[in-house]
Amino acid sequence: MSRLKQLQASGELSPLSTAFARFIARHCDVSEDSLLVLSAAVLAERNQLGDVCVDLERFAEQQLFCASEEYAAIVAPDAASWQQGLLACSCVGLAGAQTPMIIDNGRLYLQRFWHYEIAVHAAINARLKAVESVHSAHLREGLERLFPANIEADKQGPDWQKLATALAISRRFAVISGGPGTGKTTTVVKVLALLFEQNPALRIRLAAPTGKAAARMVESIRAARKRLQLAPEIAELLPDEASTLHRLLAYQDGNGFRGFRHNRDNPLLVDCLVIDEASMIDLPLMWSLLEACPDDMRIILLGDRDQLASVEAGNVLGDITGHGQALHYSHDMAALLQDLTGIAAQSLPVADQVPAIADSLALLRTSHRFAADSGIGALASAVNNGEVEQAQQLLFGASVDVNELAFSDIVWLEPPVDSYTGLSAQVLQWALAQYRLYFECQNVTQALGVFAKARLLCAAHEGPLGERELNRQVAERLRMVGLLLGGDDAHGTPVMVTVNDYEMGLFNGDIGLLWRSAEGVLEACFPDLDGEVRHIPAASLPEHVSAWAMTVHKSQGSEFEEVLLILPNEAKSPLLLRELVYTGITRARSRLLLHSTQQSLAKACKTPVQRSSGLAARLGWTATSPE
């Protein structure tokens, strides 16, 4: 058996990676055990795990594949020898070559992903300039009106929302990043209002990567619009709907065509595009999006740069924002922001040398959701900063076994000590207590509202602590106490749609309840933005799964009053990532329960997502960027 076959049989290689490696072996007429073929297999495998490329320096002299009874472990050569050996093959070329694989700046790419990265960089770089048509005096007056002076706030530092608004309006490409409760939605509503004051005829569209995120965006904007005292004629102009990126780009799969109808030859007829939850956008989707954007279109990205990256390859928002590096402005940009906002330039983060992209980035730094005495906020901050001891002290001092909790809003649920696959009995007790409440509701409208208040989150789909198994156990417990009567289609079962169904208006991630009507008909009921409930025959529901538990990835863009977050008990799990735990923690508004071993929490704090990509370097971010 060749090494390639053995790696597939052992599960180290997916069928797709194996097929690509064999294609390379045939194309170059080399052995399936050669370094070229195994490098191709590594590249394809890493691509499926989220890497855009393989950084040869990062993987040099590291073990690529484990040892087996028949074979020794495969260790990569040093980076220089590795690159030289690959370039000696006809299927590997330097940047611009028409070969299946490309080496560029010490990184090995699949041809198409190299093209995506180059094109995305070029499209962003071309937009890193000021908007010439801004009426500065009008903008200054609008900023003063929407952000009135607050002496107490001034003592705490600059008004970051005001700065972000001024930046977004003055730039062709802008990113507004911030954690939960920092005011991204409020800020963008003010941005839109001031843009319409500049030009009431602007064509503005709102979009997000998923239907759930798009719906949440509209809900938040409607709420912010009611809070703000905008002129009626401006408030009426604010967009009242958002679409998924796939719908925006008119995705089609049929009649001999598969892809987006909007592209470079058929661009979007939009003047300003605002995209929420930008951390969920992968590299291929960002390429498709930018291809369809006219050169003079404004693009505003919203998101939390510290959240989980996209499920597919790439970490575009992280690459754009410097992967957690401190953000500084050029002296020219600081002067412009001072002129527009009246905020003293010396109070702004400024550096002599910054990447050009830095002048298009705004970071909201003040959370209005988590107060100074919030355990959720403190724990999220400690995890996000990789402060292991602080995170452990915060959490493990909040055990349910102590009389006085360090914080009233965080609780530690300790897994059984004798099993890496064990689940604390308190998890199912919590699930029963929370979900019993919506079963007792008199109608589905009330039930949907109650169900939306709490959720069980986990790291994986499969496994003893995965989504599928947790859903099974919760359903079993509900049946034991007589609340759930029947199988997977029983009255009261929460369901999550797993595909986009544009005709039905249901999207991947939408959550509803199976509920029996007064006439005895089982329906799938989903909340609408206007507070009403959509009733769909259960038999017509597109592909879906039960949703008492859901993965952290699927929870992005959602918030719950109470969250029980379950981490893998095995501290070696590759799912224990800083961004995953931070994202899970920050889904909770009022109370968080964390089911985790001390070792698992420590591993997650120490392990940020590391996705190989060249986009950050192309945009000018380096290890020596200002800290």
C-alpha positions in Angstrom: 0.0 0.0 0.0 1.4 3.4 -0.9 1.8 6.0 1.8 -1.0 8.1 0.2 -3.4 5.2 0.4 -2.4 4.5 4.0 -2.9 8.1 5.0 -6.4 8.0 3.5 -7.2 4.7 5.2 -6.1 6.0 8.5 -8.2 9.2 8.2 -5.3 11.6 8.1 -6.3 12.6 4.5 -9.7 13.3 3.2 -10.8 11.7 -0.1 -10.6 15.2 -1.8 -7.0 15.7 -0.6 -6.1 12.2 -1.8 -7.6 12.7 -5.2 -5.7 16.0 -5.7 -2.4 14.4 -4.7 -3.0 11.6 -7.1 -3.8 14.1 -9.9 -0.4 15.8 -9.2 1.3 12.4 -9.2 -0.1 11.6 -12.7 0.4 15.1 -14.0 4.1 15.1 -13.1 4.6 11.3 -13.5 6.1 10.9 -10.0 5.7 8.4 -7.2 2.7 8.8 -4.9 5.3 8.7 -2.0 7.3 11.7 -3.3 7.7 15.0 -1.4 5.8 16.8 -4.2 2.7 14.6 -4.0 2.7 14.6 -0.2 3.1 18.4 -0.2 0.1 18.6 -2.6 -1.9 16.4 -0.1 -0.9 18.7 2.8 -1.9 21.8 0.8 -5.3 20.4 -0.1 -5.9 19.2 3.5 -4.9 22.5 5.0 -7.1 24.3 2.6 -10.1 22.3 3.8 -9.1 23.2 7.4 -9.2 26.9 6.6 -5.7 27.8 5.4 -5.4 29.7 2.2 -1.9 28.4 1.6 0.9 26.4 3.3 3.5 28.7 4.8 6.7 26.7 4.2 8.6 28.5 6.9 5.9 27.7 9.5 5.7 24.0 8.6 9.4 23.5 7.8 11.1 20.6 9.7 7.7 19.8 11.3 5.9 16.5 11.2 3.4 16.5 8.4 2.0 13.0 8.9 2.2 10.6 11.8 4.1 7.4 11.9 2.3 4.0 11.4 3.3 0.4 11.8 4.5 0.3 8.2 5.8 3.9 7.7 7.9 6.4 9.6 6.5 9.9 10.3 6.9 12.3 7.4 8.9 15.4 8.4 9.1 18.4 6.1 12.6 19.6 5.0 13.9 23.1 5.8 12.0 25.9 3.9 14.7 26.6 1.4 15.2 23.0 0.3 11.4 22.4 0.3 10.8 25.4 -2.0 13.7 24.4 -4.3 12.5 20.9 -4.6 8.9 21.9 -5.4 9.9 24.5 -8.0 11.9 21.7 -9.8 8.5 20.2 -10.7 6.4 21.2 -13.7 3.2 21.6 -11.7 4.6 24.2 -9.3 5.5 27.7 -10.5 6.2 31.2 -9.2 3.6 34.0 -8.9 1.7 34.4 -12.2 2.6 30.9 -13.6 -0.2 28.8 -15.1 0.5 25.8 -12.9 -1.7 23.8 -10.5 0.3 25.1 -7.5 2.0 28.5 -7.0 4.8 29.5 -4.6 4.8 33.2 -3.7 6.8 34.7 -0.9 7.5 31.4 0.6 3.9 30.2 0.6 2.5 27.3 -1.4 -0.9 28.0 -2.9 -3.5 26.2 -5.0 -3.7 28.2 -8.3 -7.2 29.5 -7.7 -6.6 30.5 -4.1 -3.5 32.5 -5.1 -5.7 34.2 -7.7 -8.4 35.0 -5.0 -5.8 36.5 -2.7 -4.1 38.6 -5.3 -7.5 39.9 -6.6 -8.9 40.7 -3.1 -5.7 42.6 -2.2 -5.8 44.6 -5.4 -9.5 45.4 -5.0 -9.1 46.6 -1.4 -5.9 48.5 -2.2 -7.5 50.4 -5.0 -10.2 51.7 -2.6 -7.8 52.9 0.1 -8.4 56.5 -0.6 -10.6 59.4 0.6 -14.0 60.2 -0.9 -13.6 63.5 -2.8 -17.3 64.4 -2.8 -17.7 64.7 1.0 -19.0 68.1 2.1 -16.8 68.6 5.2 -18.7 71.5 6.8 -22.0 69.7 6.5 -20.4 66.5 7.9 -18.9 68.4 10.9 -22.3 69.8 11.7 -24.0 66.4 11.5 -21.4 64.7 13.7 -21.8 67.4 16.4 -25.6 66.9 16.2 -25.6 63.1 16.4 -22.7 63.0 18.9 -23.3 65.8 21.4 -20.5 66.6 23.8 -20.4 64.5 26.9 -17.9 65.7 29.6 -17.9 62.4 31.5 -17.4 60.4 28.3 -14.6 62.7 27.3 -12.8 61.9 30.5 -12.8 58.2 29.4 -11.1 58.9 26.1 -12.1 59.8 22.6 -15.7 59.1 21.4 -14.8 56.0 19.3 -18.2 55.8 17.7 -17.9 59.4 16.5 -14.4 58.7 15.1 -15.7 55.6 13.4 -18.6 57.5 11.8 -16.3 60.2 10.5 -13.8 57.6 9.1 -16.5 55.5 7.4 -18.0 58.5 5.6 -14.7 59.9 4.5 -13.2 56.6 3.1 -14.1 54.5 0.0 -13.4 51.4 2.0 -14.0 51.2 5.8 -14.1 48.6 8.5 -15.8 49.1 11.9 -14.8 46.4 14.3 -15.8 46.0 17.9 -17.0 43.5 20.5 -20.5 42.9 21.7 -22.2 46.0 23.0 -19.7 48.4 21.6 -22.3 50.1 19.4 -21.6 48.9 15.8 -25.2 49.0 14.8 -25.8 52.5 16.4 -22.7 53.7 14.7 -23.7 52.4 11.3 -27.2 53.9 11.5 -25.6 57.3 12.1 -23.2 56.7 9.2 -26.2 56.0 6.9 -28.1 59.0 8.2 -25.1 61.3 7.5 -24.5 59.7 4.1 -28.1 60.5 3.1 -27.7 64.0 4.4 -24.7 64.3 2.0 -26.7 62.8 -0.9 -30.4 61.7 -0.5 -30.2 59.9 -3.8 -27.6 57.4 -2.7 -28.4 53.7 -3.4 -27.5 51.9 -0.2 -27.8 48.1 0.4 -27.4 46.0 3.5 -26.1 42.5 3.5 -24.7 39.7 5.7 -23.2 36.3 5.1 -26.2 34.4 6.4 -30.0 34.9 6.5 -30.0 34.9 10.3 -27.3 37.6 10.4 -29.2 39.6 7.8 -32.3 39.4 9.8 -30.5 40.3 13.0 -28.9 43.3 11.2 -32.3 44.7 10.2 -33.8 44.1 13.7 -30.9 46.0 15.3 -31.0 48.9 12.8 -34.8 49.3 13.3 -34.3 49.4 17.1 -31.4 51.9 16.7 -33.5 54.1 14.4 -36.2 54.3 17.0 -33.7 55.4 19.7 -32.1 58.1 17.6 -33.8 61.4 17.0 -33.3 61.6 13.2 -35.1 64.0 10.9 -38.2 62.2 9.6 -37.2 62.6 5.9 -33.8 61.0 6.7 -35.2 58.2 8.8 -37.5 57.3 5.9 -34.5 56.8 3.6 -32.8 54.3 5.8 -32.9 50.8 4.3 -35.4 48.5 5.9 -34.2 45.2 4.6 -31.0 43.2 4.2 -30.1 40.2 2.1 -27.7 37.4 2.2 -24.5 37.9 0.1 -25.6 35.0 -2.1 -28.9 36.6 -2.8 -27.3 40.0 -3.3 -24.9 38.5 -5.9 -27.8 36.5 -7.4 -26.5 33.0 -7.0 -27.9 30.5 -9.4 -27.5 26.8 -9.8 -29.4 25.4 -12.7 -30.1 25.6 -16.4 -26.4 24.9 -17.1 -25.2 27.8 -15.0 -23.7 27.7 -11.5 -22.4 30.8 -9.9 -23.1 34.5 -9.2 -25.0 36.5 -11.8 -23.4 39.7 -10.6 -19.7 39.9 -11.4 -17.2 42.3 -13.1 -19.2 42.2 -16.3 -22.5 42.6 -14.5 -21.8 44.8 -11.4 -24.1 45.7 -8.6 -26.0 48.9 -9.1 -25.2 50.2 -5.6 -23.5 53.3 -4.3 -22.8 52.0 -0.8 -22.7 48.5 0.5 -22.8 47.8 4.2 -22.0 44.2 5.3 -22.5 42.9 8.8 -20.8 39.9 10.5 -17.8 40.3 8.1 -15.7 37.8 10.1 -17.8 35.0 8.5 -16.8 35.9 5.0 -14.3 33.5 3.5 -11.7 34.3 0.8 -13.6 33.0 -2.2 -16.8 34.8 -1.2 -14.9 38.0 -0.6 -13.4 37.7 -4.1 -16.8 37.2 -5.7 -18.2 40.1 -3.8 -15.4 42.5 -4.7 -15.6 41.4 -8.3 -19.2 42.6 -8.4 -18.5 46.0 -6.8 -18.0 49.0 -9.1 -14.7 50.9 -8.5 -16.6 53.9 -7.1 -18.8 52.0 -4.7 -18.3 52.6 -1.0 -17.9 49.4 1.1 -18.3 49.4 4.8 -17.6 46.1 6.7 -18.9 45.6 10.3 -17.8 42.8 12.6 -15.8 41.6 15.6 -12.2 40.9 14.5 -11.8 38.7 17.6 -14.6 36.3 16.7 -14.3 33.0 14.9 -13.1 33.1 11.3 -15.2 31.8 8.4 -15.9 28.1 8.2 -14.3 27.9 4.7 -10.7 29.0 3.8 -9.4 32.4 4.9 -9.7 34.8 7.8 -10.3 37.9 5.7 -11.5 40.3 8.4 -8.5 39.2 10.6 -6.1 39.8 7.7 -7.5 43.2 7.0 -7.4 44.3 10.7 -3.9 43.0 11.5 -4.9 40.0 13.6 -5.3 41.8 16.9 -2.5 44.3 16.5 -3.0 47.7 18.0 -4.4 50.1 15.4 -2.7 53.4 14.7 -3.5 56.2 12.2 -1.1 58.1 10.0 -0.6 61.8 10.9 -2.6 62.9 7.9 -5.6 60.8 8.9 -5.4 61.9 12.5 -5.5 65.5 11.3 -8.5 64.8 9.1 -10.3 63.1 12.0 -9.5 66.0 14.3 -10.9 68.4 11.7 -14.1 66.5 11.3 -14.8 65.5 14.9 -13.0 68.2 17.0 -11.3 65.4 18.9 -7.7 66.3 19.7 -5.2 64.5 17.5 -2.9 63.8 20.5 -5.7 61.7 22.0 -5.7 59.4 18.9 -3.5 56.4 18.3 -0.9 57.8 15.8 2.4 56.3 14.5 5.0 57.5 12.0 4.7 54.4 9.8 1.4 52.5 9.4 0.1 50.3 6.7 -2.2 52.2 4.3 -5.1 49.9 5.3 -4.9 51.3 8.9 -6.4 54.6 7.9 -9.6 52.7 6.8 -10.1 50.9 10.1 -12.1 51.9 13.2 -12.1 50.0 16.4 -14.9 50.5 18.9 -13.4 49.9 22.4 -16.1 50.7 25.0 -18.7 48.0 25.7 -22.1 49.2 26.8 -23.4 45.7 27.4 -21.0 44.5 30.0 -20.6 46.7 33.0 -17.4 46.9 35.1 -18.7 44.3 37.5 -19.7 41.9 34.7 -18.1 38.4 35.0 -19.0 37.7 31.3 -17.2 40.8 30.1 -14.2 40.1 32.3 -13.9 36.4 31.3 -14.3 37.3 27.6 -11.6 39.9 27.9 -9.2 37.5 29.7 -9.8 34.7 27.1 -9.4 37.2 24.2 -6.1 38.5 25.7 -4.8 34.9 26.3 -4.6 35.6 30.1 -4.8 32.0 31.3 -4.4 32.6 35.1 -6.9 35.5 35.0 -9.5 33.4 33.1 -9.1 30.5 35.4 -9.4 32.7 38.5 -12.5 34.3 37.2 -14.2 31.0 36.2 -13.1 28.4 38.7 -13.7 30.8 41.6 -17.4 30.8 40.4 -18.1 27.1 41.0 -21.7 26.3 41.9 -20.3 24.5 45.0 -19.1 27.7 46.7 -21.4 29.9 48.8 -20.4 33.2 47.4 -19.8 33.5 43.7 -17.0 35.8 42.5 -19.5 37.0 39.9 -23.2 36.4 39.8 -23.3 36.1 36.0 -20.8 33.3 35.4 -20.9 29.7 36.7 -18.5 26.8 36.3 -19.9 23.3 35.7 -17.2 20.8 36.3 -17.1 17.7 34.1 -16.8 14.3 35.7 -13.1 13.9 36.6 -12.8 10.2 35.6 -13.9 10.6 31.9 -12.8 12.8 29.0 -16.2 12.1 27.4 -18.3 12.8 30.5 -21.1 15.3 30.8 -22.1 16.8 34.1 -25.6 15.9 35.2 -26.2 19.6 35.7 -26.1 20.2 32.0 -29.3 18.2 31.3 -30.8 19.6 34.5 -30.2 23.1 33.2 -31.6 22.2 29.7 -34.8 20.7 31.3 -35.3 23.8 33.5 -34.8 26.2 30.6 -36.8 24.4 27.9 -39.7 23.4 30.1 -40.6 27.1 30.2 -41.5 27.3 26.5 -43.4 24.0 26.5 -45.7 25.5 29.1 -46.5 28.5 26.9 -50.1 28.8 25.6 -49.2 29.8 22.0 -46.3 29.6 19.7 -45.6 33.3 19.7 -44.9 33.2 23.4 -43.0 29.9 23.0 -40.6 31.4 20.4 -39.9 34.3 22.6 -39.1 32.1 25.6 -37.0 29.6 23.6 -34.9 32.5 22.2 -33.7 33.5 25.7 -31.4 30.5 26.4 -29.3 28.1 24.4 -26.9 25.2 24.8 -23.7 25.8 22.7 -20.9 23.4 21.9 -17.7 23.2 19.8 -18.4 20.3 17.4 -21.1 18.6 15.4 -20.1 15.1 16.3 -18.6 13.3 19.3 -19.8 12.7 22.9 -20.0 16.5 23.5 -21.1 17.4 20.0 -24.3 19.0 18.7 -25.8 15.8 17.5 -25.3 13.9 20.8 -26.4 16.8 23.0 -29.6 17.2 21.0 -30.3 13.5 21.4 -29.7 13.6 25.2 -31.8 16.7 25.7 -34.7 15.2 23.7 -34.4 12.0 25.7 -34.6 13.9 29.0 -37.7 15.9 27.8 -39.4 12.6 26.8 -38.6 11.1 30.2 -40.5 13.9 32.0 -43.4 13.8 29.5 -42.8 17.1 27.8 -41.7 15.8 24.4 -44.2 13.3 22.9 -42.8 11.6 19.8 -39.8 11.5 17.7 -37.8 14.1 15.8 -40.9 15.7 14.5 -42.7 16.0 17.8 -44.6 19.1 18.9 -42.2 21.6 20.6 -39.1 20.4 18.8 -36.8 23.4 17.9 -35.4 23.1 14.3 -32.6 24.8 12.5 -32.6 25.1 8.7 -29.4 23.9 7.2 -29.8 25.1 3.6 -30.9 28.3 1.9 -34.4 28.1 0.4 -35.1 31.4 -1.4 -38.5 30.4 -2.6 -39.7 29.7 1.0 -37.7 32.6 2.5 -35.8 30.3 4.9 -32.0 30.4 5.2 -29.2 28.4 6.7 -29.2 29.0 10.4 -32.9 30.1 10.8 -34.4 28.6 13.9 -38.1 27.9 14.6 -40.3 25.5 16.5 -42.5 22.6 15.4 -45.9 23.5 16.9 -49.3 21.9 16.6 -52.0 24.4 15.7 -55.4 24.5 17.4 -56.7 22.4 14.5 -54.0 19.7 15.2 -51.8 20.5 12.2 -48.1 20.3 12.8 -46.4 23.5 11.5 -42.9 24.9 11.5 -43.1 28.3 13.0 -40.4 31.0 12.6 -40.4 34.5 14.0 -40.6 37.4 11.6 -38.9 40.8 12.0 -42.2 42.5 12.5 -43.0 40.4 15.5 -45.4 38.1 13.7 -44.9 34.4 13.2 -44.6 32.6 9.9 -46.4 29.2 9.8 -45.1 26.6 7.3 -46.4 23.1 7.0 -43.9 20.8 8.7 -43.8 18.5 5.7 -42.6 21.5 3.5 -39.7 22.3 5.8 -36.3 22.2 3.9 -33.3 20.3 5.3 -33.0 20.9 9.0 -31.7 19.5 12.3 -32.9 19.7 16.0 -31.7 22.8 17.7 -31.8 22.5 21.5 -28.0 22.5 21.1 -26.0 24.2 18.4 -22.4 24.9 17.5 -20.7 28.1 18.4 -20.1 28.6 14.7 -23.9 28.5 14.0 -24.5 30.9 16.9 -22.5 33.8 15.4 -24.8 36.8 14.9 -27.1 35.6 17.7 -27.4 36.7 21.4 -29.2 34.9 24.3 -30.0 36.0 27.8 -28.4 32.8 29.1 -25.9 30.4 27.5 -24.5 27.1 28.6 -21.2 26.6 26.7 -19.7 23.1 26.6 -16.0 22.7 25.7 -14.3 19.5 24.8 -13.0 17.7 27.9 -9.9 16.4 26.0 -7.3 19.2 26.3 -5.7 18.1 23.1 -8.8 18.8 21.0 -8.0 21.0 17.9 -11.4 22.7 18.6 -10.1 24.4 21.7 -9.4 27.8 20.1 -9.3 31.2 21.7 -11.7 32.7 19.2 -14.2 29.9 19.6 -14.4 30.3 23.4 -14.5 34.1 23.1 -17.4 33.9 20.6 -19.3 31.4 22.7 -18.9 33.5 25.9 -20.0 36.7 24.2 -23.3 35.1 23.0 -24.5 35.5 26.6 -26.1 38.8 27.6 -26.9 38.1 31.3 -25.6 34.7 32.5 -23.0 32.2 31.3 -22.5 28.7 32.4 -19.2 27.1 31.2 -18.8 23.3 31.2 -15.0 22.9 30.9 -12.0 21.3 32.6 -9.3 23.7 33.8 -6.9 22.2 31.2 -9.3 22.8 28.3 -9.8 26.4 29.2 -6.1 27.0 29.5 -5.5 25.3 26.1 -8.1 27.5 24.5 -6.7 30.7 25.9 -3.2 29.8 24.7 -4.3 28.8 21.2 -5.4 31.5 18.8 -6.6 30.6 15.3 -3.5 30.4 13.0 -4.6 30.4 9.4 -1.9 30.6 6.8 -2.6 33.4 4.4 -0.6 36.1 2.6 -3.3 38.8 2.6 -2.2 40.5 5.8 1.4 40.8 4.6 0.2 42.1 1.2 -1.8 44.8 3.0 1.3 45.8 4.9 0.9 44.1 8.3 4.1 42.8 9.7 5.3 41.5 13.0 6.9 44.9 13.6 3.7 46.9 13.1 3.0 49.4 15.9 2.0 47.7 19.1 
